[in-house]
Amino acid sequence: MEYRKLGRTDLDVSALCLGTMTWGEQNDAYEAFAQLDRAKAYGINFIDTAEMYPVPPRAETYSKTEQIIGEYFRQRGDRADWILASKVAGPGNGITHIRDAQLKHDRKHIVAALDASLKRLQTDWIDLYQLHWPERPTNFFGQLGYQHQESDSTPLEETLDVLDEQVRAGKIRHIGLSNETPWGTMKFLHLAESRGQARVASIQNPYNLLNRSFEVGLAEVAIREQCGLLAYSPLAFGMLSGKYEGGARPHNARISLFSRFTRYTNPQAEAACSRYVALAREHGLDPAQMALAFVTSRPFVTSNIIGATSPKQLEANLASSELQLSDAVLEGIEAIHKTQPNPAP
């Protein structure tokens, strides 16, 4: 397993990060424990979770993912072996069951969320604490174009103040962003530098063969500012594995179970998927492993967040870390991307 620096911190994180958003919904605690054990044995030292998980977010399952991880730490006694990332939710997205449904990134909400996460995770610290999505209205979650809206969102200075206080208190070691824009990322970096406060170490945004929009503005920021990408949805909710080819909807697969997940299922995305799957098979590659290896190999990526609901999926995802794509495969990927760029942003 390759390890990479998390921003400008002293932490070395595995190039693959174990995602957890299915735990408590599609996976029970026993299955989650097995995933953690196997990932650790393979060399993964990085876990990503969130107060909102599992997904889809529901009042009935709220916070189960963090509870499962906390129980794992208690039983295994190996908390210090892991670099743990979690997130504080933002407003909107139909979430009415977390705190008072306002979910502002102010002192009240960040401290409340952090303290609750620490309790559930049965730990005294979180290594990377991320803003799950911006409080201000901006373009994320599939929206490419920016439409300006005035709002009473918490000033970024106030948000950074409280995060910096939590770092100084020892509750978190480093801070990160998620679903953020180039402007928001650079603003946080500038504020930290000018005010001598905690510096953003990473940005967790979607990145996969169907959505390479991160490359447009954020890739340069990630490299020049040493604020690397933690890539989520690297398989586009499994679409790039080929299992949904021809409109198939396998039993218990995420898109089969939850009709709300339509981000990667439009006709243009399905057509592009078919081309990527065919390219992989033409070169004797597993389509999912090709898609994952592409993401992991990008110079602006710090870690690629993999997720699995079965041991077989996990093994295939782990093995992708050993795959180096040939020039011919990379050229094929670029040819497809040129004719069908970002069909599912």
VOGU-3710 file (C-alpha; in Angstrom, 3 decimals, decimal comma):
1> meyrklgrtd> 0,000/0,000/0,000  1,276/3,453/-0,898  1,085/6,228/1,709  0,802/9,938/1,010  1,052/13,074/3,112  -2,252/14,565/4,174  -1,763/18,177/3,084  1,061/19,808/5,012  0,435/17,699/8,100  2,681/15,016/9,564
11> ldvsalclgt> 0,119/12,307/8,781  0,773/9,644/6,159  -2,507/8,245/4,864  -3,023/5,190/2,691  -3,720/5,876/-0,984  -7,013/4,046/-0,474  -9,369/5,183/2,274  -12,154/2,971/3,608  -15,531/4,627/3,123  -18,299/3,753/5,565
21> mtwgeqnday> -21,576/5,259/4,375  -23,300/1,874/3,939  -22,673/0,768/7,527  -25,913/0,737/9,474  -28,001/0,529/6,304  -26,724/-2,019/3,769  -24,080/-3,450/6,109  -24,508/-4,476/9,742  -21,846/-4,160/12,450  -20,499/-7,673/11,882
31> eafaqldrak> -19,906/-6,963/8,192  -18,405/-3,543/8,952  -15,988/-5,097/11,464  -14,911/-7,618/8,824  -14,280/-4,799/6,344  -12,176/-2,903/8,863  -10,141/-5,986/9,762  -9,476/-6,821/6,121  -8,653/-3,242/5,143  -6,201/-2,929/8,013
41> ayginfidta> -4,503/-6,196/7,082  -4,119/-4,877/3,522  -2,449/-1,703/4,738  -5,272/0,816/4,868  -4,961/3,165/7,839  -7,552/5,765/6,823  -11,329/5,687/7,555  -13,861/8,274/6,388  -17,267/8,706/8,014  -19,763/11,453/8,887
51> emypvpprae> -22,316/12,325/11,521  -24,986/12,088/8,789  -24,191/8,485/7,809  -25,466/6,018/6,776  -26,712/7,121/3,372  -29,467/7,655/2,454  -29,887/9,800/5,568  -32,900/8,779/7,630  -33,945/9,553/11,183  -34,204/5,811/11,882
61> tyskteqiig> -30,552/5,143/11,029  -28,994/8,491/11,931  -25,494/8,146/13,476  -25,373/4,334/13,277  -22,200/4,421/11,197  -20,200/6,325/13,799  -21,606/4,076/16,513  -20,374/0,980/14,664  -16,893/2,443/14,272  -16,807/3,422/17,929
71> eyfrqrgdra> -17,735/-0,079/19,002  -15,015/-1,471/16,734  -12,437/0,748/18,432  -13,684/-0,360/21,852  -13,514/-4,046/21,024  -10,246/-4,022/19,070  -8,464/-1,409/21,172  -6,633/-0,109/18,109  -7,905/3,459/17,769  -4,334/4,792/17,573
81> dwilaskvag> -3,659/2,665/14,489  -6,204/4,546/12,411  -6,399/8,004/10,861  -10,052/8,859/11,370  -11,998/11,400/9,340  -15,541/12,551/10,022  -17,760/15,438/8,963  -20,277/17,945/10,292  -23,433/18,212/8,200  -24,598/21,414/6,546
91> pgngithird> -28,096/22,793/6,022  -30,644/21,676/3,442  -30,757/18,477/1,420  -34,019/17,554/3,125  -32,340/16,805/6,445  -34,700/17,624/9,287  -33,662/15,025/11,885  -30,213/16,338/12,872  -30,218/18,914/15,670  -32,735/21,647/14,804
101> aqlkhdrkhi> -32,493/21,198/11,018  -30,698/24,537/10,663  -27,228/22,960/10,793  -25,264/26,163/10,480  -21,477/26,093/10,554  -21,350/28,249/13,668  -19,991/27,563/17,128  -23,239/26,107/18,464  -23,631/23,514/15,745  -20,004/22,581/15,133
111> vaaldaslkr> -19,263/22,031/18,832  -22,480/20,072/19,315  -21,794/17,899/16,274  -18,160/17,298/17,174  -18,870/16,367/20,789  -21,614/13,968/19,720  -19,342/12,351/17,120  -16,525/11,915/19,637  -18,926/10,191/22,000  -20,298/7,850/19,342
121> lqtdwidlyq> -16,841/7,081/17,994  -15,588/6,366/21,533  -12,470/8,440/20,989  -10,906/11,600/22,369  -9,919/12,998/18,977  -10,755/13,004/15,275  -7,760/13,261/12,962  -9,537/15,091/10,127  -12,776/16,976/10,732  -14,523/18,165/7,568
131> lhwperptnf> -17,368/20,492/6,648  -19,581/18,032/4,771  -20,834/20,670/2,328  -20,862/24,483/2,330  -23,448/26,301/4,364  -23,647/29,063/1,767  -25,650/28,413/-1,421  -23,203/27,484/-4,170  -22,736/24,857/-6,862  -22,176/21,347/-5,516
141> fgqlgyqhqe> -23,925/17,950/-5,531  -24,101/17,863/-9,312  -24,698/21,543/-10,044  -22,051/22,832/-12,459  -23,191/26,394/-13,114  -22,996/28,958/-10,325  -26,115/31,026/-9,634  -25,420/33,706/-7,053  -27,782/33,941/-4,083  -27,458/36,203/-1,071
151> sdstpleetl> -27,850/34,395/2,238  -27,347/34,789/5,963  -24,849/31,934/6,099  -22,215/31,929/8,817  -19,150/33,954/7,804  -16,228/31,701/6,922  -14,133/33,600/9,468  -16,470/32,481/12,254  -16,457/28,890/11,016  -12,670/28,838/10,918
161> dvldeqvrag> -12,496/30,412/14,384  -14,453/27,570/15,981  -12,599/24,863/14,039  -9,272/26,386/15,080  -10,444/26,411/18,694  -11,267/22,704/18,498  -7,804/21,985/17,087  -6,195/23,922/19,931  -8,396/22,020/22,397  -7,112/18,721/21,017
171> kirhiglsne> -10,507/17,431/19,910  -9,459/17,441/16,259  -5,990/17,362/14,714  -6,681/18,833/11,275  -9,560/20,312/9,292  -10,880/19,582/5,815  -13,526/20,640/3,321  -15,991/18,624/1,273  -18,130/19,430/-1,769  -16,334/22,754/-1,898
181> tpwgtmkflh> -15,552/25,133/-4,758  -12,230/26,713/-5,811  -13,303/30,043/-4,282  -14,294/28,467/-0,970  -11,112/26,418/-0,748  -8,830/29,359/-1,474  -10,785/31,583/0,921  -10,274/29,151/3,800  -6,587/28,798/2,925  -6,116/32,569/2,790
191> laesrgqarv> -7,906/33,110/6,092  -5,778/30,487/7,809  -2,562/32,005/6,491  -3,472/35,607/7,281  -4,873/34,838/10,738  -2,441/32,131/11,855  -5,168/29,509/12,217  -5,629/25,832/11,376  -5,000/25,179/7,693  -7,271/23,084/5,488
201> asiqnpynll> -5,478/19,794/4,777  -7,763/18,266/2,155  -10,912/18,597/0,096  -13,320/15,679/-0,314  -15,201/16,021/-3,594  -16,656/13,589/-6,143  -14,217/12,401/-8,793  -14,578/9,547/-11,248  -14,533/8,799/-14,974  -18,044/10,261/-15,333
211> nrsfevglae> -17,263/13,398/-13,351  -13,828/14,955/-13,760  -15,006/18,496/-13,029  -12,488/18,687/-10,152  -9,795/19,039/-12,821  -11,150/22,367/-14,083  -10,321/24,627/-11,131  -9,557/22,591/-8,056  -6,766/20,338/-9,345  -4,339/23,257/-9,523
221> vaireqcgll> -5,382/24,390/-6,050  -4,883/20,876/-4,688  -1,343/20,601/-6,048  -0,053/24,149/-5,559  -1,568/24,557/-2,096  -0,881/20,983/-0,940  -4,564/20,505/-0,217  -5,170/17,194/-1,936  -8,365/15,529/-3,051  -10,038/12,781/-1,063
231> aysplafgml> -12,010/11,387/-3,982  -15,483/10,101/-3,218  -17,784/8,093/-5,513  -14,806/6,833/-7,574  -17,072/4,164/-9,094  -20,025/6,516/-9,600  -22,219/4,495/-7,226  -21,078/1,284/-8,912  -22,025/2,340/-12,431  -18,413/2,031/-13,613
241> sgkyeggarp> -18,199/-1,568/-12,407  -20,381/-2,688/-15,299  -22,961/-4,345/-13,078  -25,710/-1,991/-14,275  -24,957/-2,540/-17,959  -27,977/-2,670/-20,248  -30,276/-1,301/-17,573  -29,613/-4,197/-15,186  -30,554/-3,620/-11,574  -28,912/-6,352/-9,443
251> hnarislfsr> -30,605/-7,422/-6,233  -29,522/-5,348/-3,204  -27,302/-3,046/-5,273  -27,401/0,593/-4,182  -29,071/2,048/-7,273  -31,537/-0,862/-7,264  -32,475/-0,256/-3,637  -32,700/3,530/-3,562  -34,510/5,318/-6,381  -33,234/8,690/-5,162
261> ftrytnpqae> -29,738/7,975/-6,504  -30,034/9,186/-10,093  -26,866/11,271/-10,371  -25,041/8,715/-12,518  -27,917/7,084/-14,393  -28,823/9,588/-17,093  -28,622/8,313/-20,703  -25,358/10,139/-21,405  -23,715/8,646/-18,327  -24,918/5,150/-19,157
271> aacsryvala> -23,546/5,469/-22,686  -20,164/6,636/-21,396  -20,133/3,822/-18,819  -20,586/1,265/-21,560  -17,569/2,660/-23,386  -15,376/2,626/-20,278  -16,459/-0,923/-19,402  -15,738/-2,048/-22,972  -12,310/-0,380/-22,846  -11,427/-2,221/-19,651
281> rehgldpaqm> -12,497/-5,572/-21,039  -10,646/-4,921/-24,290  -7,447/-4,702/-22,221  -8,293/-7,639/-19,979  -9,030/-5,457/-16,965  -11,778/-5,499/-14,389  -13,851/-2,352/-15,142  -14,116/-1,346/-11,489  -10,402/-1,764/-10,905  -9,583/0,289/-13,993
291> alafvtsrpf> -11,849/3,095/-12,818  -10,366/3,043/-9,313  -6,763/2,850/-10,520  -7,336/5,896/-12,717  -8,540/7,965/-9,750  -5,766/6,808/-7,415  -3,101/7,657/-9,989  -4,042/11,317/-10,421  -1,350/13,680/-9,072  -3,851/15,815/-7,152
301> vtsniigats> -5,397/12,861/-5,273  -4,294/12,210/-1,698  -6,566/9,229/-1,117  -9,286/7,398/-3,023  -12,332/6,563/-0,882  -13,510/3,053/-1,669  -16,756/1,526/-0,446  -18,067/-2,017/-0,558  -21,068/-3,976/0,636  -19,572/-7,454/0,159
311> pkqleanlas> -16,186/-9,110/0,800  -15,811/-9,767/-2,927  -16,256/-6,100/-3,766  -13,807/-5,085/-1,061  -11,130/-7,491/-2,309  -11,457/-6,174/-5,857  -11,293/-2,584/-4,658  -8,218/-3,251/-2,539  -6,454/-4,991/-5,417  -6,924/-1,902/-7,587
321> selqlsdavl> -4,076/-0,314/-5,610  -1,681/-2,707/-7,334  -2,860/-1,895/-10,862  -0,851/0,478/-13,044  -2,702/1,526/-16,169  -0,837/1,287/-19,460  -0,405/4,213/-21,811  -2,860/2,538/-24,180  -5,542/2,361/-21,479  -4,954/5,974/-20,438
331> egieaihktq> -5,161/7,092/-24,056  -8,429/5,195/-24,417  -9,826/6,870/-21,324  -8,886/10,302/-22,640  -10,457/9,557/-26,025  -13,770/8,679/-24,369  -13,582/11,695/-22,078  -12,945/14,006/-25,026  -16,127/12,937/-26,778  -18,266/12,563/-23,617
341> pnpap> -16,831/14,900/-20,969  -18,404/14,848/-17,515  -21,766/13,274/-18,412  -22,679/13,009/-14,714  -21,230/15,939/-12,757
//
